[in-house]
Amino acid sequence: MSVLGHVASTRKAALYVVKIGSASLGHDALFDEVALLRRRGARVLLVAGGAAGITRHYADIGRKVRTLSLRGDSEVRYCPPEEMPHIVDAYERVTLPRVREALTSRGLTVLTSVARDGALVSAQANRPLRAVRDGRTTVVRDHRAGTVTGVAVDRLKVLLDAFDVVCLSPPVADGAGGSALNVDADVLAAELANALAADHLRLVTGTPGLLADPEDPASRLTDVVRGEGERFARGRMRQKVRAAEIALDGSADVAITGPHILSPASGTRFWRAPAPAPDLSLLARAVEISSVSADERELAEYLAGWCTERGVHAEIDAAGNLVATRGSGDRRLLMLGHLDTVPHRWPVRWDGLTITGRGCVDAKASLVAYLETLADMDVPSWAQVRVVGAVEEEVTSAGAFHARDHYPADAVVVGEPSGEKALTIGYYGLLKVRLRVSHSVGHTAGQGVTTAADQLVDVLGRLREEIGEADSQALVAVLGIHAVNGGDVQLGEAVIDVRVPPALDLEHLVELVRRVAGPVVVEVLRATPGVITSRTSPLVKAFSRAFREEGVAPRFLAKKGSSDMNTLATTWRGVPMVAYGAGDSALDHTPDEHLDAEEFRRARTVLSRAVANWVAQARPPEAPATPPDTAGAGAESTGSTEGAESTGAVVGARPAKGAGAARTAETAKGAGITETAETAETAGAVKTAGAAGAVKTAGAAGAAETAGAAEADAGERTPL
């Protein structure tokens, strides 16, 4: 099993922290939702509320539940030291067994525990409480309630790795060593979410979220911003709103959901960074919803709902992609963005008109602009415009492979940051390889004894040298290296990434890597060709006209990164493709990712004009022309630059075997890019990894065997 994965990241699976109120514990459908989260690969930490369980347990033992009346006619459970053992018993005998039984019956492994045990959560005792007794205010000094001050993060992470679901409940440990302290379960969930950097926090209740009028279930507030919810909260809802506000100090997306279900679509979302203007609202919210690779579902569902509200047909396909479509004509434009981001998130904020947050540049701004453009346009009868928000662009490109095989198009705009005044018309290719070595153990004091790490270092050095000799423009990066003594054998693994310039044949490069690596096992994770589109194509012309209409003298870029454009290029022939979106790609994957709202607005205007221009020029004559083939057959070979340009795209470095794919000798002006490097085989299938068949993509069959990463398109850019 690989230690490094595809991108050598320490990122774990997405974490949901879900607080389930005691009234919701009796609803089996809720546990079905929890099980579904786990099947999707998420880690799940539940926090169980105990009011109903405490009431039941006290009735079973014949003990009265003691309460304190506070000023303002509110009431709290009285928890003097002598009551705490009974409260713990209520959780351990009633509440937690209910959770354990419900989840184990669904095939999940579960650990349940009061948070006091092992000091998983600790707190500081609150100050004495002022209560009202017999109409008089008295000071209660023995009430054992506290404020969370510490979370055993490392221990909880181990437990989350070991069990499908971990469920905690109050009370918690006293950091000063006293008896257990009671804490509000909603607040406990919020503190856990912040301490563990959770991706999602859900506070499940018996109402459909926060209500403007507690007596009217139809008065649900779908969205509130920091500080806004408190004026609507009554009774127990006050603590839920307080907990949501605490969680806004972290980076999880936050929602109070219900009745008795997890979906925020039936609850209230809490936003930490309200947009400075209404037209920036979708951008702000898309950035706030965590969607690190393999955890895109929440964002996909939110955006699908946004589309549906505006009359745009939207669905989530079998790959998890968001697919929004208008029109049913046979002239098809695909705008392909991606939902996912790389890890490392921080609380989203606006500094004036600048938004800061993971994904604002790479590439949620592009996807949002595509969706808003689609929602605002009227698509004529001859056209179809489709927006796909793809999953896993940053790791496997699984979403783009699915789009390649299911959503044919006559032109493609890929959602990656080019900057508002530039258009990306080409990318380098990508080769990603895993190296593995298993070496017998020997004492390092012995003459000539080497380790697995030695072998990897030697191979990596030779690869860098020989790839550089093959083409000095190739970019080689070691994404990760790991080597250990396994007792009887030395085990080593490394992942390398090669950005492949157009003049370097991809299949030849794979053969070079295998030869140089020698006895080290080579696994090709990803091999996608470079791609470039002619500046004379109708799609580029549609953008050029849009730039002129906005008074912009554009730059045309060929980037040394890669994108989902490369993924489509594995089988699509004669399809012009460009990438356009707001933002500086130098900020991709950095902790300084930010975007200016005015640039976003200007880029959205250019995009809207370009799409309208393409749709208008795509209007067919009386006898419509046959649209370009996206199944791998390609444009007819002409043997000339002019013939290739007439297809609107530059295709492979060699003709597709038996497919008649065009080859062009066009040199991208100023970039020195003459051709793309790819190999195609007959019947719409492509084998990009050479005779070894390490990576295969079968467009005609609609199947893809893919492993590896489509890295972001950051990197040096060449203006054309």
C-alpha positions in Angstrom: 0.0 0.0 0.0 1.3 3.4 -0.9 2.3 5.8 1.9 2.6 8.8 -0.3 -0.6 8.4 -2.3 -0.8 10.6 -5.5 0.4 13.9 -4.2 2.5 13.0 -1.1 0.2 15.0 1.2 -0.5 14.6 5.0 -4.1 15.4 4.3 -6.6 12.9 5.9 -10.1 12.3 4.6 -12.6 15.0 5.2 -13.9 15.4 8.7 -17.6 15.9 9.7 -18.4 16.9 13.2 -22.1 16.2 13.7 -24.0 17.0 16.9 -27.2 15.0 17.2 -29.8 16.3 19.7 -31.3 13.8 22.0 -34.7 14.1 20.3 -33.1 13.2 17.0 -31.4 10.0 18.3 -34.7 8.1 17.8 -34.8 8.8 14.1 -33.2 5.9 12.2 -33.0 7.8 8.9 -30.4 10.1 10.5 -28.1 7.2 11.1 -28.5 6.1 7.5 -27.1 9.5 6.5 -24.2 9.1 8.9 -23.4 5.7 7.4 -23.6 7.3 3.9 -21.0 9.9 4.9 -18.7 7.1 6.0 -19.2 5.2 2.7 -18.2 8.3 0.8 -14.9 8.2 2.7 -15.4 10.9 5.3 -14.2 10.6 8.9 -17.1 11.2 11.3 -17.1 12.5 14.8 -20.5 12.6 16.5 -21.5 14.5 19.6 -24.6 13.1 21.3 -27.0 15.3 23.2 -28.3 13.8 26.4 -31.4 15.6 27.7 -33.9 12.8 26.8 -31.5 10.1 28.0 -31.0 11.8 31.3 -34.7 12.2 31.8 -35.2 8.5 31.0 -32.3 7.3 33.3 -33.5 9.4 36.2 -37.0 8.0 35.8 -35.5 4.5 35.8 -33.6 5.0 39.0 -36.4 7.0 40.7 -34.4 10.2 41.0 -35.6 13.7 40.3 -33.9 15.8 37.7 -32.8 19.0 39.5 -32.9 22.4 37.8 -32.0 26.0 38.5 -34.1 29.0 37.5 -32.1 31.9 36.1 -33.1 35.5 35.5 -35.0 35.9 32.3 -37.2 32.9 33.0 -34.6 30.4 31.6 -33.7 27.1 33.3 -30.6 24.9 33.4 -30.0 21.4 34.7 -28.4 21.6 38.2 -25.2 19.7 38.3 -23.7 19.7 41.8 -20.9 17.1 42.4 -23.3 14.5 43.7 -25.3 14.6 40.5 -22.4 14.1 38.1 -22.0 10.3 38.5 -25.7 9.9 37.6 -25.4 12.2 34.6 -22.4 10.1 33.4 -24.4 6.9 33.9 -27.3 8.4 31.8 -24.9 8.8 28.9 -23.2 5.5 29.3 -26.3 3.4 29.9 -28.9 5.2 27.6 -27.5 7.7 25.1 -24.3 6.2 23.9 -25.6 2.6 23.6 -28.3 3.9 21.3 -25.7 5.4 19.0 -23.5 2.4 19.1 -26.3 0.0 18.3 -27.7 2.1 15.5 -24.3 2.4 13.8 -23.0 -1.2 14.4 -26.3 -2.5 12.9 -25.2 -0.6 9.7 -21.9 -2.4 9.6 -19.8 0.4 11.1 -17.1 0.2 13.7 -17.9 2.7 16.5 -16.2 4.0 19.6 -18.5 5.8 22.1 -17.2 7.6 25.2 -18.0 10.5 27.5 -15.4 13.2 26.7 -14.2 13.1 30.3 -12.6 9.7 29.8 -8.9 9.9 28.9 -9.3 13.7 29.2 -10.3 13.7 25.5 -11.8 17.1 26.3 -11.1 19.3 29.3 -12.6 22.5 30.6 -12.3 25.2 33.2 -15.1 25.5 35.8 -17.4 28.4 35.3 -17.8 31.1 37.9 -20.5 30.7 40.5 -24.0 30.9 39.0 -26.7 33.4 40.0 -30.0 31.6 40.3 -33.5 32.6 41.4 -35.0 30.7 44.4 -38.2 31.7 46.0 -38.1 35.0 44.1 -34.7 35.8 45.5 -31.3 35.8 43.7 -28.8 33.5 45.2 -25.3 32.5 44.3 -24.8 28.8 43.4 -21.2 27.8 43.9 -21.3 24.0 43.4 -22.7 23.9 39.9 -20.3 21.7 37.9 -20.4 23.4 34.5 -17.4 24.5 32.5 -16.0 26.1 29.4 -13.9 24.0 27.0 -10.2 24.8 27.2 -8.5 21.8 25.7 -9.0 19.0 23.2 -6.7 16.0 22.9 -6.3 16.4 19.2 -3.6 13.7 18.6 -5.5 11.0 20.5 -8.8 11.9 18.8 -7.1 11.7 15.4 -5.8 8.2 16.2 -9.3 7.1 17.2 -10.8 8.6 14.1 -8.3 6.6 12.0 -9.1 3.4 13.9 -12.9 3.5 13.9 -15.5 4.4 11.3 -17.3 6.7 13.7 -16.3 8.2 17.0 -19.1 9.4 19.3 -18.4 11.7 22.3 -20.8 13.2 24.8 -20.6 15.5 27.8 -19.4 15.7 30.6 -15.7 16.6 30.1 -12.7 16.5 32.3 -11.9 19.3 34.8 -8.5 20.7 33.7 -7.8 21.6 37.4 -8.4 18.0 38.5 -11.9 18.3 40.0 -14.9 16.2 39.3 -16.4 16.1 35.7 -17.8 19.3 34.2 -21.0 19.5 32.2 -20.8 21.4 29.0 -23.4 22.1 26.3 -23.3 19.4 23.6 -23.7 21.9 20.8 -20.8 24.1 22.1 -18.7 20.9 22.6 -19.2 20.0 18.9 -18.2 23.5 17.8 -15.0 23.4 20.0 -14.2 20.0 18.6 -14.7 21.2 15.0 -12.3 24.1 15.6 -9.7 22.1 17.4 -9.6 19.3 14.8 -9.9 21.7 11.8 -13.1 19.9 10.7 -14.4 20.4 7.2 -18.0 20.4 8.1 -20.1 21.1 11.3 -23.7 20.0 11.4 -25.9 20.8 14.4 -28.9 18.6 14.0 -32.2 19.6 15.6 -35.9 18.9 15.5 -36.8 22.0 13.5 -35.9 23.0 9.9 -33.0 25.1 11.0 -33.3 28.5 12.6 -36.8 30.0 12.3 -37.7 33.7 12.1 -40.8 32.8 14.0 -40.4 29.8 16.3 -44.1 29.1 16.0 -44.0 28.9 12.2 -42.0 26.0 10.7 -42.3 27.7 7.3 -40.3 30.7 8.5 -36.9 29.0 8.0 -33.9 31.3 7.6 -31.8 29.7 4.9 -28.7 31.8 5.4 -27.5 34.0 8.2 -24.2 35.8 8.7 -22.1 36.2 11.9 -24.0 38.0 14.6 -27.4 37.8 12.8 -28.9 34.6 14.2 -29.0 35.6 17.9 -32.0 37.9 17.5 -34.1 35.0 16.1 -33.1 32.3 18.6 -35.4 31.2 21.4 -35.0 28.6 24.1 -32.6 25.8 23.3 -32.0 27.3 19.9 -29.9 30.0 21.6 -27.2 27.4 22.4 -27.2 26.1 18.9 -26.7 29.6 17.5 -24.0 30.3 20.0 -22.2 27.1 19.0 -22.5 28.0 15.3 -21.0 31.4 16.1 -18.1 29.8 17.9 -17.5 27.5 14.9 -17.2 30.5 12.6 -13.9 31.2 14.3 -12.6 28.0 12.6 -12.7 27.0 8.9 -15.6 24.4 8.8 -18.7 25.2 6.9 -21.5 25.5 9.5 -25.2 24.7 9.4 -28.0 24.0 11.8 -30.0 21.3 10.1 -33.3 19.5 10.6 -35.8 18.3 11.4 -33.8 15.3 12.3 -31.7 15.2 9.0 -28.2 16.2 8.0 -28.7 18.1 4.8 -28.1 21.9 5.0 -30.7 22.2 2.2 -33.4 21.9 4.9 -31.6 24.0 7.5 -29.8 27.2 8.1 -26.3 27.9 6.9 -24.0 30.3 8.8 -21.6 32.4 6.9 -18.5 34.0 8.3 -17.6 36.3 5.4 -20.7 38.1 3.9 -20.0 39.4 0.5 -19.6 43.2 0.2 -22.1 43.3 -2.7 -24.9 41.0 -3.8 -23.2 40.0 -7.1 -20.3 38.5 -5.1 -22.5 36.4 -2.8 -22.2 33.1 -4.7 -18.4 33.5 -4.9 -18.1 34.1 -1.2 -20.3 31.2 -0.3 -18.6 28.8 -2.8 -15.2 29.6 -1.2 -16.5 29.1 2.3 -17.8 25.6 1.6 -14.9 23.2 2.1 -14.3 21.0 -1.0 -10.8 19.5 -0.7 -10.4 16.8 -3.3 -12.7 13.8 -2.7 -14.9 16.0 -0.5 -16.8 18.0 -3.1 -20.3 16.8 -2.4 -21.4 19.6 -0.1 -20.4 22.2 -2.6 -21.9 20.3 -5.6 -25.3 20.1 -3.8 -25.2 23.7 -2.8 -24.5 24.9 -6.4 -27.0 22.5 -7.8 -29.7 24.0 -5.6 -28.6 27.5 -6.6 -29.0 26.5 -10.3 -32.4 24.9 -9.7 -33.7 28.1 -8.0 -32.8 30.0 -11.2 -34.4 27.6 -13.6 -31.2 25.9 -14.8 -31.3 22.1 -15.0 -28.7 20.8 -12.6 -27.7 17.4 -11.3 -24.9 15.5 -9.7 -23.6 12.7 -12.0 -22.2 9.3 -11.2 -18.7 10.7 -10.8 -19.9 13.3 -8.3 -19.6 16.2 -10.9 -22.0 19.1 -10.8 -23.6 19.2 -14.3 -25.7 22.3 -15.2 -27.2 22.5 -18.7 -29.2 24.9 -20.8 -30.4 24.2 -24.3 -30.7 21.0 -26.4 -29.2 22.0 -29.7 -26.4 20.2 -31.5 -23.8 23.0 -31.3 -22.4 22.3 -27.9 -20.2 24.5 -25.6 -18.7 22.9 -22.5 -17.4 25.1 -19.7 -15.4 22.7 -17.5 -14.5 24.0 -14.0 -13.6 22.0 -10.9 -15.1 21.9 -7.5 -12.1 20.7 -5.5 -9.2 22.5 -3.9 -5.9 21.4 -2.4 -5.7 21.1 1.4 -4.8 23.7 4.0 -7.8 25.9 4.6 -8.3 29.0 6.8 -11.3 31.1 7.7 -12.5 33.0 4.6 -12.5 36.8 4.9 -13.1 39.9 2.8 -10.6 42.8 3.1 -12.6 45.5 1.4 -13.1 44.1 -2.1 -10.5 41.3 -1.8 -11.5 37.8 -0.8 -9.0 35.6 0.9 -9.6 31.8 1.1 -8.6 28.5 -0.3 -9.9 28.0 -3.8 -10.9 31.6 -4.5 -8.4 31.6 -7.4 -7.9 27.9 -8.1 -10.6 27.7 -9.2 -13.9 28.5 -7.6 -14.1 32.0 -9.1 -14.0 30.5 -12.6 -16.7 28.0 -11.8 -18.9 30.6 -10.2 -18.5 32.9 -13.2 -19.4 30.0 -15.5 -22.6 29.2 -13.6 -23.6 32.8 -13.4 -23.1 33.2 -17.1 -25.2 30.1 -17.8 -28.0 31.3 -15.5 -28.1 34.8 -17.1 -28.1 33.7 -20.8 -30.8 32.6 -23.2 -29.6 29.7 -25.2 -30.9 29.6 -28.7 -32.4 26.4 -30.2 -29.3 25.4 -32.2 -27.1 25.5 -29.1 -26.4 23.7 -25.8 -24.3 25.3 -23.1 -23.2 23.0 -20.3 -21.2 23.8 -17.1 -19.4 20.9 -15.4 -17.9 21.3 -11.9 -15.5 18.4 -11.9 -14.3 16.4 -8.9 -10.7 15.6 -8.1 -9.0 17.8 -10.6 -6.2 18.3 -8.1 -5.5 14.6 -7.7 -6.9 12.0 -10.2 -9.0 14.1 -12.7 -11.7 11.5 -12.2 -14.4 14.1 -12.9 -12.8 15.3 -16.1 -12.3 11.7 -17.4 -16.0 11.1 -16.8 -16.9 14.4 -18.6 -14.6 13.4 -21.5 -16.6 10.1 -21.9 -20.1 11.5 -21.3 -20.4 15.1 -22.4 -19.2 15.6 -26.0 -18.6 19.2 -27.1 -17.7 21.3 -30.1 -15.6 23.7 -28.0 -14.4 23.8 -24.4 -13.6 26.6 -21.9 -11.7 25.3 -18.9 -12.0 27.0 -15.6 -8.5 27.9 -14.5 -7.0 31.3 -13.6 -5.5 33.0 -16.6 -6.0 36.5 -15.4 -8.8 38.8 -16.7 -6.7 40.1 -19.6 -5.2 36.8 -20.8 -6.4 33.6 -22.4 -4.6 30.3 -22.0 -4.5 28.4 -25.3 -2.0 25.6 -24.3 -0.5 23.5 -21.6 2.5 21.3 -21.2 1.8 17.6 -20.9 2.1 15.8 -17.5 3.8 12.6 -16.5 3.5 11.4 -13.0 5.3 8.3 -11.8 5.6 6.3 -8.6 8.9 4.6 -7.9 9.1 1.6 -5.6 12.0 -0.4 -4.2 12.2 -3.4 -1.9 15.8 -4.1 -0.8 17.2 -6.7 1.5 18.4 -5.5 4.9 22.1 -5.3 5.6 24.2 -3.6 8.3 25.1 -0.2 7.1 28.6 -0.7 8.4 29.2 -3.4 5.8 31.2 -2.6 2.7 28.9 -1.7 -0.3 25.7 -2.0 1.7 23.0 0.4 0.4 19.5 1.2 1.7 16.2 1.6 -0.2 16.6 5.4 0.4 20.1 5.2 -1.3 18.6 3.6 -4.3 15.8 6.1 -4.6 18.1 9.0 -4.3 20.4 7.6 -7.0 17.6 6.9 -9.4 16.0 10.3 -8.8 19.3 12.0 -9.6 19.8 10.0 -12.8 16.2 10.7 -13.9 16.6 14.4 -13.4 19.8 14.4 -15.3 18.7 12.3 -18.3 15.3 14.0 -18.6 17.1 17.3 -18.7 19.4 16.0 -21.4 16.3 14.8 -23.4 14.7 18.3 -23.2 16.1 21.2 -21.1 12.6 22.7 -21.0 11.2 19.7 -19.1 10.4 20.4 -15.4 11.0 17.6 -12.9 9.8 17.7 -9.3 10.0 15.1 -6.5 6.7 15.3 -4.8 7.6 13.0 -1.9 10.0 10.3 -0.8 9.6 7.7 1.9 11.9 4.9 3.0 11.8 2.7 6.1 13.4 -0.5 7.5 10.6 -3.1 7.4 12.6 -5.6 9.5 13.4 -8.1 6.9 13.4 -5.7 3.9 14.1 -2.1 3.2 11.0 -0.4 1.6 11.1 2.8 -0.4 8.7 4.9 -2.4 8.9 8.2 -4.3 6.5 10.2 -6.5 7.9 12.4 -9.3 6.1 14.9 -11.5 7.4 15.8 -15.0 6.0 18.7 -16.9 6.4 17.6 -20.5 7.3 20.3 -23.2 5.7 19.9 -26.6 8.9 18.8 -28.3 9.4 15.8 -25.9 7.5 12.7 -27.0 5.4 11.4 -24.1 5.7 7.7 -24.9 9.5 8.1 -25.4 9.7 9.8 -22.0 7.9 6.9 -20.3 10.4 4.5 -21.9 13.3 6.7 -20.7 12.0 6.7 -17.1 11.7 2.9 -17.1 15.2 2.4 -18.6 16.9 4.8 -16.2 15.0 3.5 -13.1 16.4 0.0 -13.8 15.5 -2.5 -11.1 13.3 0.1 -9.3 9.6 -0.6 -10.0 8.0 2.1 -12.1 4.2 2.8 -11.9 2.8 5.4 -14.2 0.2 7.3 -12.3 -0.7 9.8 -15.0 0.3 10.5 -18.6 -1.6 13.2 -20.4 -0.5 15.0 -23.5 0.2 18.6 -24.0 -2.4 20.6 -25.9 -2.5 23.9 -27.8 -5.4 25.5 -29.7 -4.8 27.8 -32.7 -5.4 31.5 -32.3 -7.4 31.3 -35.5 -10.0 28.9 -34.1 -13.6 30.2 -33.7 -13.4 29.8 -29.9 -10.3 32.0 -29.6 -11.8 34.5 -32.0 -14.9 34.7 -29.8 -12.7 35.6 -26.9 -10.6 38.0 -28.9 -13.8 39.9 -29.9 -15.0 39.9 -26.3 -11.6 41.4 -25.2 -11.9 44.1 -27.8 -15.4 44.9 -26.8 -14.1 45.5 -23.3 -11.1 47.5 -24.5 -8.6 44.9 -23.6 -5.5 43.9 -25.6 -5.2 40.3 -24.5 -2.2 38.1 -24.0 -2.3 34.5 -25.2 -0.6 32.0 -22.8 1.0 28.6 -23.1 1.5 27.3 -19.5 4.0 24.9 -18.2 1.4 23.5 -15.8 -1.5 21.3 -16.8 -5.3 21.2 -16.4 -8.3 19.2 -17.2 -7.8 20.4 -20.8 -5.0 17.8 -21.0 -7.4 15.1 -19.8 -9.9 15.9 -22.5 -7.1 15.9 -25.1 -6.3 12.2 -24.4 -9.2 11.3 -26.8 -10.8 14.4 -28.2 -9.7 15.5 -31.7 -10.5 18.7 -33.5 -12.1 20.3 -30.5 -10.8 23.8 -29.7 -10.1 24.3 -26.0 -9.0 27.4 -24.0 -8.8 28.2 -20.3 -10.1 31.4 -18.8 -10.7 32.7 -15.4 -10.0 35.5 -12.9 -7.0 35.4 -10.7 -3.2 35.1 -10.6 -2.2 31.4 -11.0 1.0 32.2 -9.1 -1.2 32.2 -6.0 -2.5 28.7 -6.7 -1.9 26.3 -3.7 -0.3 29.1 -1.6 -1.4 30.3 1.8 -1.8 33.8 0.3 -4.5 32.9 -2.2 -6.7 35.9 -2.8 -8.8 37.6 -5.5 -9.9 41.1 -6.2 -13.6 41.5 -6.8 -13.2 43.9 -9.6 -11.1 41.5 -11.5 -13.7 38.8 -10.9 -16.4 41.1 -12.3 -14.4 42.1 -15.4 -13.5 38.5 -16.1 -17.1 37.5 -15.8 -18.1 40.2 -18.3 -15.5 39.0 -20.8 -16.6 35.4 -20.4 -20.3 36.3 -20.9 -19.4 38.2 -24.1 -17.2 35.4 -25.4 -19.8 32.7 -24.8 -22.5 34.9 -26.5 -20.1 35.4 -29.4 -19.4 31.7 -29.8 -23.1 30.8 -29.7 -23.9 33.4 -32.3 -21.2 32.3 -34.7 -22.2 28.6 -34.2 -25.6 29.1 -35.7 -25.7 26.5 -38.5 -26.5 27.3 -42.1 -29.4 25.6 -43.9 -27.3 22.4 -44.0 -25.5 22.2 -40.7 -21.8 21.2 -40.8 -20.8 18.0 -39.1 -19.5 19.0 -35.6 -16.0 18.0 -34.7 -15.5 14.4 -33.5 -15.0 14.1 -29.7 -14.7 10.3 -29.7 -11.2 10.1 -31.0 -11.6 10.0 -34.8 -10.1 13.4 -35.2 -9.8 15.9 -38.0 -8.8 14.7 -41.5 -5.1 14.8 -41.9 -4.0 17.5 -44.3 -0.2 17.5 -43.8 -0.2 21.3 -43.5 -0.5 24.0 -41.0 -3.5 25.5 -42.8 -5.4 22.2 -42.6 -4.8 21.8 -38.9 -5.9 25.4 -38.2 -9.1 24.8 -40.0 -10.2 22.3 -37.3 -9.7 25.0 -34.7 -7.2 22.9 -32.7 -3.7 21.7 -32.8 -3.6 17.9 -32.1 -1.1 15.2 -31.7 2.6 15.1 -32.4 2.0 12.0 -34.4 -1.1 11.0 -36.4 -3.5 8.8 -34.5 -3.0 5.3 -35.8 -5.8 4.5 -38.2 -7.8 7.6 -37.0 -6.5 10.2 -39.5 -5.8 12.8 -36.8 -4.3 16.0 -37.9 -0.8 17.0 -37.2 0.2 20.6 -37.2 3.5 22.4 -37.5 2.1 25.6 -36.2 4.5 27.5 -34.0 2.7 29.4 -31.2 3.9 32.9 -31.8 6.7 33.7 -29.4 6.4 30.6 -27.4 8.4 28.1 -29.4 5.7 25.6 -29.1 5.3 23.6 -32.3 3.2 20.6 -31.5 1.7 18.6 -28.7 2.9 15.2 -27.6 0.4 12.5 -27.6 -0.3 9.1 -29.1 -3.7 7.9 -30.1 -4.8 4.5 -31.2 -7.8 3.3 -33.2 -11.4 3.1 -32.2 -11.4 6.3 -30.1 -9.0 4.8 -27.5 -5.8 6.3 -26.3 -2.9 4.6 -24.6 -0.7 7.4 -23.2 1.8 5.4 -21.3 3.4 3.4 -24.1 3.6 -0.3 -24.6 3.6 -1.1 -20.9 0.0 0.1 -20.7 0.4 1.6 -17.3 -2.3 4.3 -18.0 -5.1 3.6 -20.4 -8.0 5.8 -21.4 -10.8 4.3 -23.4 -13.1 7.1 -24.6 -15.3 4.8 -26.8 -16.0 2.4 -24.0 -16.6 5.2 -21.6 -14.2 3.6 -19.1 -11.0 5.0 -17.7 -8.2 3.4 -15.8 -6.6 6.4 -14.3 -4.3 7.0 -11.3 -2.5 10.1 -10.4 -2.9 13.8 -10.3 -3.8 16.7 -12.5 -1.9 19.4 -10.8 -3.0 23.0 -10.9 -1.9 25.1 -13.8 0.4 27.3 -11.8 3.9 27.7 -13.0 5.7 29.7 -15.7 3.5 31.1 -18.4 4.7 31.9 -21.9 2.8 34.8 -23.7 2.2 34.0 -27.3 
